[in-house]
Amino acid sequence: MVHISKMKKTKGLALLYAAMMLALTFIPAFTFAAEATPAYQTLDELSGKRFAYVNGSVYNQSVQEKIEGTTEEFYPSLSECVAAVEAGKADAAVQLSYCCQLAVNRRPGTVALLPEPVTEVSEGFFFPHGSKLTAQFNDVISRFSEDGTLAKLEKKWVAADESGKTLPEQDWDAPNGTLKFATSGVIEPFSYVGEGGQPKGYDVELGLLIARELGYHLEVFTIPMDSIFASVDSGKADFGGTLTKTPERASVCEFSEPVMPTTISVIVKSKEAVSSGGFLERLADSFKKTFIVEDRWMLILSGLGVTVLISVFSGAFGLLLGYGTVLARRSGVRSVGKIVDGYQALMGRIPIVVVLMLLYYVVFGALDIAGEIVAIIAFTLAFGATAGATMWTAVKGIDPIQEETGLALGYTRRQVFSKIIFPQARQQFTPQLMGQFISLVKDTAIVGYIAVQDLTRAGDLIRARTMEAFFPLIATAIIYFLICLLLGRVLRRIAERYDVTNRPRKVEGVVEK
């Protein structure tokens, strides 16, 4: 299972709260309706409208079969879909009925549930083709269906009372080892992140109970919906889900027996927009749900640590790699120079998110390597390419006569480079490398695609749980801003320290008075 260590609360939370409250005093009040009456009553009324779906979902196929002329927009989670409906960027959001009802309950007055569902569906776990787990899971699922276990789990996880939503401890023997379960973590009540960053929900507990029956322990990790299939197909996870079975999905993986029959529902705007409740009261409640409830601030703090870890190591190793490419070019070996050119051209023309996913799912697909390590490798390669190109441009800008003069004075080629050429080039490329490193820090926001729970991914998980977008996004933006601001100052201090023009010069034979 996934565990996140408890951390002491800090004064920074209170300072952040005060700063946000002061800044938000100037934001216009939101409007809420006393009763949420859907703006549409039937599916036919949504003909030609814009629909919002979660990335990786297939519910658009069912909607297109029922409603004519709809357009599609995809978002990372249901919370973003609902926000799009509230903002008028979409006319409807589609998801499983239990998820839609929870979303409507947490956004009272602004959105409502369409009375008419789209269709009935059944969700199941999925496995790579040929997996022995498919038949084993089906046997247990059949037993659980007959003895009422599935019905009890459904009643437990769709209930409004949160106090009983706990997971069993993995205190049983596991002679068969550990199974890795990939789930989105943003579809409550099926899978979501609870207190202490622990994945929980109907899918997670059912996975635990099945693992216990089969003599396994279960390791759960959350990953964006559109990356789950790649994770299972590459062997990073033993199984994933639960998801709706379609012919296209069944062609690339095997599905278990259905575990929960439900319907696909539609969220639309409510008709009313009557102001209800005080703005500051609602703001304070939103802050509490985002940071205080279930100690969710710890999730952000943990994500911040991952972001800093990846950034620091990628920056350090990237600098070394970039310096190595400069030395490789100076070797004078033509084939080596062409290899460096190819590497820098490749990294400069492929989006870093593609490099990240290729490394995780293809290059290291068969290896059990932590996502953080893969992220460090990917960003090291990316930063090393840009840093090396920047360094080489500065080195080539130094007058060749200086190297010839150094050699004439008896220095070796290596001494000339280290004592004469590189110190001058460093004064030129340092400001550019500082900016490139800060860009690297911001680029690490994509590591959530490979099951790494960084700062941005932590915000995504909180938004999916609370249906509150403002504070998670603002907190993420402020933290990134402060990190980059602090890094800029630290890097400038380091650059000033190594700037030879700032050092006092002494002339031999002259005594200062």
C-alpha positions in Angstrom: 0.0 0.0 0.0 1.0 3.6 -0.4 2.0 5.4 2.8 2.9 9.0 3.3 4.6 9.9 6.6 2.9 12.4 9.0 4.4 15.8 9.1 4.1 18.6 11.7 1.9 21.5 10.8 3.8 24.7 10.2 3.1 28.4 10.4 3.4 28.6 6.7 -0.2 27.4 6.3 -1.5 30.2 8.4 0.5 32.8 6.4 -0.7 31.3 3.2 -4.3 31.5 4.4 -3.9 35.2 5.4 -2.3 36.1 2.1 -5.0 34.4 0.1 -7.8 35.9 2.1 -6.3 39.4 1.6 -5.9 38.9 -2.1 -9.3 37.4 -2.6 -11.0 40.4 -1.0 -11.1 42.0 -4.4 -12.6 39.0 -6.3 -16.2 39.3 -7.1 -18.6 37.1 -5.2 -19.8 33.8 -6.7 -23.6 33.2 -7.1 -25.4 30.2 -5.7 -28.9 28.9 -6.2 -31.1 28.0 -3.3 -32.4 25.0 -5.3 -30.6 23.3 -8.1 -33.1 22.8 -11.0 -31.4 21.5 -14.2 -31.4 23.9 -17.1 -32.3 20.9 -19.3 -34.7 18.0 -18.6 -34.1 15.5 -21.4 -31.2 14.3 -23.5 -32.8 15.5 -26.7 -32.5 19.1 -25.5 -28.7 18.7 -25.5 -28.6 18.1 -29.2 -25.8 20.1 -30.8 -24.3 21.0 -27.4 -20.7 20.8 -26.1 -19.9 17.9 -23.8 -17.0 17.7 -21.3 -15.4 14.3 -20.7 -12.6 13.0 -18.5 -9.4 12.0 -20.4 -9.4 8.4 -21.3 -13.2 7.9 -20.8 -15.4 6.3 -23.5 -18.7 7.8 -22.5 -18.7 10.0 -25.6 -19.5 7.0 -27.6 -22.7 6.3 -25.7 -23.7 10.0 -25.8 -23.2 10.2 -29.6 -25.5 7.1 -30.0 -28.3 8.9 -28.0 -27.8 12.6 -28.9 -27.1 14.1 -32.4 -24.5 16.8 -33.2 -22.6 16.9 -29.9 -19.1 18.2 -29.7 -16.4 16.8 -27.4 -13.9 18.4 -25.0 -11.6 16.4 -22.7 -10.3 17.4 -19.3 -8.0 15.8 -16.7 -10.8 15.1 -14.1 -14.5 15.5 -13.4 -13.8 18.6 -11.4 -12.4 20.4 -14.5 -15.4 19.2 -16.5 -17.8 20.6 -13.9 -15.8 23.9 -13.8 -16.2 24.1 -17.6 -19.9 23.7 -17.3 -20.1 26.4 -14.6 -18.0 28.8 -16.7 -20.1 28.2 -19.8 -17.2 26.5 -21.7 -19.3 23.3 -21.9 -23.0 22.6 -21.8 -22.8 19.3 -20.0 -20.3 17.0 -18.2 -20.6 13.2 -18.4 -19.5 10.6 -15.9 -20.8 7.6 -13.9 -23.9 8.4 -11.9 -22.4 8.0 -8.4 -19.6 10.4 -9.4 -22.0 12.9 -10.9 -24.2 12.9 -7.8 -21.2 13.6 -5.5 -20.0 16.4 -7.8 -23.5 18.1 -7.7 -23.7 17.7 -4.0 -20.3 19.6 -3.6 -21.3 22.4 -6.0 -24.7 23.2 -4.7 -26.8 25.6 -6.8 -24.4 26.0 -9.8 -25.0 22.6 -11.4 -27.6 19.9 -11.4 -28.1 16.3 -12.5 -30.0 15.7 -15.7 -33.0 13.5 -14.7 -32.6 11.2 -17.7 -29.5 9.0 -17.7 -27.6 8.1 -20.9 -27.3 4.4 -20.5 -26.5 1.5 -18.2 -22.9 0.3 -17.9 -20.9 -2.2 -15.9 -17.3 -1.6 -14.7 -14.6 -4.1 -14.4 -10.8 -4.5 -13.7 -8.6 -5.1 -16.7 -5.4 -7.0 -17.3 -2.8 -7.6 -20.0 -3.7 -10.3 -22.6 -2.8 -13.7 -21.3 -2.7 -12.8 -17.7 -3.5 -15.6 -15.3 -5.1 -13.0 -13.0 -8.1 -12.6 -15.2 -9.6 -16.0 -14.4 -8.5 -15.8 -10.7 -10.2 -12.4 -10.3 -13.3 -13.7 -12.0 -13.6 -16.6 -9.6 -13.3 -14.3 -6.5 -15.7 -11.7 -8.0 -18.3 -14.4 -8.6 -18.1 -15.6 -5.0 -18.3 -12.0 -3.8 -21.3 -11.4 -5.9 -23.1 -14.5 -4.5 -22.2 -13.9 -0.8 -23.2 -10.2 -0.9 -19.7 -8.7 -0.5 -20.0 -6.6 -3.6 -23.4 -5.2 -2.5 -21.9 -4.3 1.0 -19.0 -2.6 -0.6 -21.2 -0.6 -2.9 -23.4 0.5 0.0 -20.4 1.5 2.0 -18.6 3.6 -0.5 -21.6 5.4 -2.0 -22.9 6.4 1.5 -22.7 10.0 2.6 -21.1 9.0 5.9 -17.3 9.2 5.6 -16.5 7.7 9.0 -16.9 4.1 7.9 -14.9 4.4 4.7 -11.7 2.7 5.9 -9.5 0.1 4.3 -8.4 -3.3 5.8 -4.8 -3.5 7.0 -2.7 -5.8 4.9 -1.8 -8.1 7.9 -2.4 -11.3 6.0 0.3 -13.6 4.6 1.2 -13.0 0.9 3.0 -16.2 -0.4 2.5 -15.0 -4.0 4.1 -11.6 -3.6 2.6 -8.2 -4.4 0.3 -7.0 -7.1 0.5 -3.5 -8.5 -2.8 -1.8 -9.1 -3.0 1.4 -11.2 -6.1 3.6 -10.7 -6.9 7.2 -11.5 -7.5 8.4 -8.0 -9.8 11.1 -9.3 -13.1 9.2 -9.6 -14.9 9.1 -6.3 -16.3 6.8 -4.9 -14.4 4.3 -7.1 -10.9 5.6 -6.4 -9.7 8.8 -4.8 -7.1 10.0 -2.4 -8.1 10.3 1.2 -6.4 11.4 4.4 -2.6 11.2 4.4 -2.5 10.8 0.6 -3.8 7.2 0.9 -5.7 5.9 -2.2 -9.1 4.6 -1.2 -12.5 3.8 -2.6 -14.7 1.0 -3.9 -12.1 -0.2 -6.4 -9.2 -0.1 -3.9 -11.0 -2.1 -1.2 -12.3 -4.6 -3.7 -8.7 -5.0 -5.0 -7.4 -5.5 -1.5 -10.0 -8.2 -0.7 -9.4 -10.0 -3.9 -5.6 -9.9 -3.3 -6.1 -11.3 0.1 -8.1 -14.2 -1.3 -5.4 -14.9 -3.8 -2.5 -14.7 -1.4 -1.1 -11.3 -2.5 -0.4 -8.0 -1.0 -1.6 -5.0 -3.0 0.4 -1.9 -4.0 -1.8 1.0 -5.2 -0.6 3.9 -7.2 -2.6 6.7 -8.8 -2.0 7.8 -12.4 -3.9 9.9 -14.9 -6.7 8.1 -16.6 -5.2 8.3 -20.1 -2.0 6.6 -18.9 -3.5 3.6 -17.1 -3.7 1.4 -20.2 0.0 2.1 -21.0 0.9 1.3 -17.4 -0.8 -2.1 -17.6 0.3 -2.9 -21.1 4.0 -2.1 -20.3 4.0 -4.2 -17.2 4.3 -1.3 -14.8 1.0 -2.4 -13.2 -0.4 -5.9 -13.0 -4.0 -4.7 -13.4 -6.0 -1.5 -13.6 -9.5 -0.2 -13.4 -12.2 -0.3 -12.9 -13.3 0.9 -16.4 -16.2 0.4 -18.8 -15.5 -2.5 -21.2 -15.7 -1.6 -24.9 -14.8 -3.7 -28.0 -11.8 -1.4 -28.7 -10.5 -1.7 -25.1 -11.1 -5.4 -25.1 -8.8 -5.7 -28.2 -5.8 -4.5 -26.2 -6.5 -6.0 -22.8 -8.7 -8.5 -20.9 -11.6 -7.5 -18.6 -12.8 -9.1 -15.5 -16.5 -9.8 -14.8 -18.5 -6.7 -14.0 -18.1 -5.5 -10.4 -20.6 -2.7 -10.1 -23.6 -2.0 -12.5 -24.4 1.7 -12.7 -25.5 4.3 -15.3 -23.9 7.2 -17.2 -25.3 10.5 -16.1 -25.1 14.1 -17.3 -24.3 17.3 -15.3 -25.7 20.6 -16.6 -26.1 24.1 -15.3 -28.9 24.9 -12.9 -31.6 27.4 -13.9 -31.4 29.6 -10.8 -28.5 31.9 -9.8 -29.8 33.4 -6.6 -27.1 34.6 -4.2 -27.0 32.5 -1.0 -24.5 32.8 1.9 -21.7 35.2 2.6 -18.7 35.3 0.2 -16.1 35.1 3.0 -17.9 32.3 4.6 -17.9 30.3 1.4 -14.3 31.2 0.8 -13.2 30.0 4.3 -15.2 26.8 3.8 -13.4 26.2 0.4 -10.0 26.8 2.1 -10.9 24.4 4.8 -11.9 21.7 2.4 -8.8 22.2 0.3 -6.1 22.3 3.0 -7.5 21.4 6.5 -9.9 18.5 6.0 -8.0 15.1 6.0 -4.8 17.1 6.4 -4.7 17.7 2.6 -2.0 20.3 3.1 0.3 17.4 3.7 -0.4 16.1 0.2 0.7 19.4 -1.2 3.8 19.5 1.0 4.7 15.9 -0.1 4.2 16.9 -3.7 6.5 19.9 -3.2 9.2 17.7 -1.9 9.0 15.5 -5.0 9.1 18.5 -7.3 12.2 19.9 -5.5 13.9 16.5 -5.6 13.4 16.0 -9.3 14.4 19.6 -10.1 17.6 19.6 -8.0 19.0 16.3 -9.2 18.0 16.9 -12.9 19.6 20.3 -12.8 22.9 19.0 -11.3 23.2 15.9 -13.5 22.1 18.0 -16.5 24.9 20.5 -16.0 27.4 17.7 -15.8 26.0 16.1 -18.9 26.0 19.4 -20.7 29.7 20.0 -19.7 30.4 16.5 -20.9 29.0 17.3 -24.4 31.3 20.4 -24.6 34.4 18.2 -23.7 33.2 15.6 -26.3 33.0 18.3 -29.0 36.5 19.5 -28.1 37.9 16.0 -28.5 38.1 16.7 -32.2 36.7 13.3 -33.1 34.2 13.9 -35.9 31.9 10.9 -35.1 31.6 12.0 -31.5 30.6 15.5 -32.6 27.9 14.1 -34.8 26.6 12.0 -31.9 26.3 15.1 -29.8 24.6 17.0 -32.6 22.1 14.1 -33.0 21.4 14.0 -29.2 20.8 17.7 -28.9 18.7 17.8 -32.1 16.6 14.9 -30.8 16.0 16.4 -27.4 15.3 19.8 -28.8 12.6 18.6 -31.2 10.7 16.1 -29.1 8.3 17.4 -26.3 9.6 16.5 -22.9 6.3 14.8 -22.0 6.8 12.4 -24.9 10.4 11.7 -23.8 9.1 11.1 -20.2 6.5 8.6 -21.2 8.7 6.8 -23.7 11.3 6.2 -21.0 8.8 5.1 -18.4 6.6 2.9 -20.6 9.0 1.7 -23.3 12.7 2.0 -22.4 12.2 1.0 -18.8 8.8 -0.6 -19.2 10.0 -4.1 -18.2 12.1 -2.8 -15.2 10.8 -2.0 -11.8 12.2 1.6 -11.6 10.6 4.3 -9.5 8.8 7.0 -11.5 10.9 9.7 -9.7 14.1 8.1 -11.0 12.8 7.9 -14.6 11.7 11.6 -14.3 15.2 12.6 -13.2 16.7 10.7 -16.2 14.3 12.4 -18.6 14.8 15.9 -17.3 18.6 15.3 -17.1 18.6 14.4 -20.8 16.5 17.4 -21.7 18.4 20.0 -19.5 21.8 18.5 -20.5 21.0 19.0 -24.2 20.0 22.7 -23.8 22.8 23.4 -21.2 25.4 21.8 -23.5 24.3 23.8 -26.5 24.4 27.0 -24.5 27.8 26.3 -23.1 29.2 25.3 -26.5 27.9 28.5 -28.1 29.7 30.6 -25.4 32.9 28.6 -25.8 33.0 29.0 -29.5 32.5 32.7 -29.0 35.9 33.1 -27.4 38.6 34.4 -29.7 40.7 31.4 -30.9 43.8 33.5 -30.6 43.6 33.2 -26.8 43.9 29.4 -27.0 46.8 29.7 -29.4 48.5 32.1 -27.1 48.0 29.8 -24.1 49.5 26.9 -26.0 52.5 29.1 -27.0 53.1 29.8 -23.4 53.5 26.1 -22.6 50.0 25.3 -21.3 48.4 22.0 -22.3 45.2 22.1 -24.3 43.3 21.0 -21.3 44.9 23.7 -19.1 44.1 26.3 -21.7 40.4 25.3 -21.7 40.0 25.1 -17.9 42.1 28.2 -17.0 41.5 30.6 -20.0 38.6 29.6 -22.3 35.9 28.1 -20.0 36.1 30.9 -17.2 35.4 33.5 -19.9 32.7 31.5 -21.5 31.1 30.9 -18.1 30.5 34.6 -17.7 28.4 34.5 -20.9 26.4 31.4 -20.5 25.6 31.5 -16.8 22.6 34.0 -17.1 21.1 31.8 -19.8 21.5 28.6 -17.8 19.8 30.2 -14.8 16.7 30.9 -16.9 16.8 27.4 -18.4 17.0 25.8 -15.0 14.0 27.8 -13.7 12.1 26.6 -16.9 13.1 23.1 -16.0 11.5 23.4 -12.5 8.2 24.5 -14.1 8.4 21.7 -16.7 8.5 19.1 -14.0 4.7 19.7 -13.6 4.1 17.0 -16.2 5.6 14.1 -14.1 2.1 13.1 -13.0 1.8 11.2 -16.3 4.1 8.5 -15.0 2.6 7.9 -11.5 4.7 10.5 -9.8 2.8 12.5 -7.2 4.4 15.9 -7.5 3.1 19.3 -6.6 0.8 19.7 -9.6 -0.5 16.1 -9.3 -1.3 16.7 -5.6 -3.4 19.7 -6.6 -5.2 17.6 -9.2 -6.1 14.9 -6.6 -7.4 17.5 -4.2 -9.5 19.2 -6.9 -11.0 15.8 -7.9 -11.9 15.1 -4.2 -13.4 18.5 -3.2 -14.6 19.8 -6.6 -13.0 23.1 -5.6 -10.6 24.4 -8.3 -9.7 27.8 -6.9 -7.5 27.2 -3.9 -5.6 24.1 -5.3 -4.7 26.1 -8.4 -3.8 29.3 -6.5 -1.7 27.4 -4.0 0.1 25.5 -6.8 0.7 28.8 -8.7 2.0 30.6 -5.6 4.3 27.8 -4.6 5.8 27.6 -8.0 6.2 31.3 -8.1 8.0 31.3 -4.7 10.3 28.4 -5.7 11.3 30.1 -8.9 11.8 33.5 -7.1 14.0 31.8 -4.5 15.9 29.9 -7.0 16.6 33.0 -9.1 18.0 34.8 -6.1 20.2 31.8 -5.0 21.5 31.3 -8.5 22.3 35.0 -8.9 24.3 34.9 -5.6 26.2 31.9 -6.9 26.9 33.6 -10.2 28.1 36.7 -8.5 30.4 34.7 -6.3 32.1 33.1 -9.3 32.2 36.2 -11.4 35.9 37.1 -11.7 35.0 40.8 -12.4 33.7 41.1 -8.8 36.9 39.9 -7.2 39.4 42.4 -5.9 42.6 42.6 -8.0 46.0 42.8 -6.5 49.1 43.9 -8.3 52.4 42.4 -7.1 54.8 44.9 -5.6 52.1 47.4 -4.7 51.1 47.8 -1.1 47.6 49.0 -0.3 47.4 51.8 2.3 
